[in-house]
Amino acid sequence: MPTTRRKKRKRKVRYATVTFKLTAKQKKSLLNYCEARKTTPNKLIKKSIKRFINGFDKNVPDAYYVTEKQLDLFE
């Protein structure tokens, strides 16, 4: 008797909506840039903030916390 294997169910991806406001000039600039680069505004924004949204889901390393009296002159 051949054994049948079941396919694993795909894990459902949950999305969250993030909104922010742009001026009309900023939006036009964004759309023109995206058209020139043949990309979408959504992809451009996600790529731009990728380093801030990946890897910090569990906790943030101590190096990224800023104390009250800390001054960053040379960063």
C-alpha positions in Angstrom: 0.0 0.0 0.0 1.5 3.3 -1.0 1.6 6.0 1.7 0.1 9.3 0.8 1.7 12.5 2.1 -0.3 15.6 2.9 0.8 19.0 1.8 1.7 21.3 4.6 -0.6 24.2 4.9 0.9 27.6 4.0 1.1 29.9 7.0 -1.2 32.9 6.6 0.7 36.2 6.4 -0.7 39.0 8.4 -0.3 42.5 7.2 -0.6 45.8 9.1 -1.5 49.1 7.5 0.8 52.1 8.0 -0.2 55.5 6.8 1.6 58.8 6.6 0.9 62.1 4.8 2.8 63.7 1.9 2.4 67.1 0.4 1.2 67.2 -3.2 4.8 68.2 -4.4 6.3 65.2 -2.4 3.8 62.8 -3.9 4.5 64.1 -7.4 8.2 63.7 -6.8 7.7 60.2 -5.5 5.6 59.1 -8.5 8.1 60.6 -11.0 11.0 58.9 -9.3 9.2 55.5 -9.3 8.2 55.9 -12.9 11.8 56.6 -13.9 13.0 53.6 -11.9 10.2 51.4 -13.1 9.0 50.5 -9.6 6.0 51.2 -7.4 5.9 53.6 -4.5 5.1 50.8 -2.1 8.2 48.8 -3.2 10.4 51.9 -3.0 9.2 52.7 0.6 9.6 49.1 1.8 13.1 48.9 0.3 14.0 52.2 1.9 13.0 51.2 5.4 14.0 47.5 5.2 16.9 47.8 7.5 14.7 49.3 10.2 11.8 46.7 10.0 13.8 43.5 9.7 15.4 41.8 12.7 13.8 43.8 15.5 10.6 41.8 16.0 11.7 40.1 19.2 13.7 42.8 20.9 16.0 45.8 20.1 19.7 45.5 21.0 21.0 47.9 23.6 23.2 49.6 21.1 20.1 51.2 19.5 18.7 52.7 22.6 19.5 56.4 23.2 20.0 57.7 26.7 18.7 61.1 27.8 22.1 62.8 27.9 23.6 61.0 24.9 24.9 63.2 22.0 25.8 61.8 18.6 28.3 64.1 17.0 30.1 61.8 14.6 27.5 59.4 13.4 
